[in-house]
Amino acid sequence: MPQTDVPDHDVSLDGSEASGTSHLNFELARPHIREAAEFLKALAHEHRLLMLFLLAGREYSVRELEVALDLRQPAVSQQLARLRTDGLVSTRRQGKMIYYSLASVEIRCFVVTLYRLLCRSGGGGDQTDQAG
C-alpha cells in the first residue's frame, strides 16, 4: 500500500474537526480505494490472517506453517500463493526449503496494528508483544 502524508495522531475517521484533531483527506484516498479494497480482500480469510500474524514475528517454511496452523500442505500452499500474488509475502530459498516472510515493513505494521486491535478487544489482556 502506498505511503501518504496522513498524520499518525489524533485522527478523526469521520472527518469531523475537533480542536487539535486532524481528519483524513477523502480526495487523497480516492485514487487508492480499489487497491485498498483488494488488500483487505486478501486479509478476509481466517487462515491467511493467521499466517500473517505468525509471519509478523519471523519467517516460516510451509511445513512450519502446517504444524502451527494444524492445516494440510495443500491448504497452506494455496493460501500462501494468494498472499504472494497480492504482494503481502515474499520468499527466500535455502537449498530445497522455501521460507515465507512479510513483504514489507508497512505490511508488518498493518498486521501488528490489526493484531493489537483484535487482542485488546478480546479481553485477554495486553498480548501485543507476541506479534512484535
Buried (B, 14 or more C-beta within 10 A) or exposed (E): EEEEEEEEEEEEEEEEEEEEEBBBEEEEEEEEEEEEEEBEEBBEEEBBBBBBBBBBBEBBBBEBBBEEBEBEEEEBBEBBEBBBEBBBBBEEEEEEEBBBBBBBEEBBEBBBEBBBEBBEEEEEEEEBEEBE
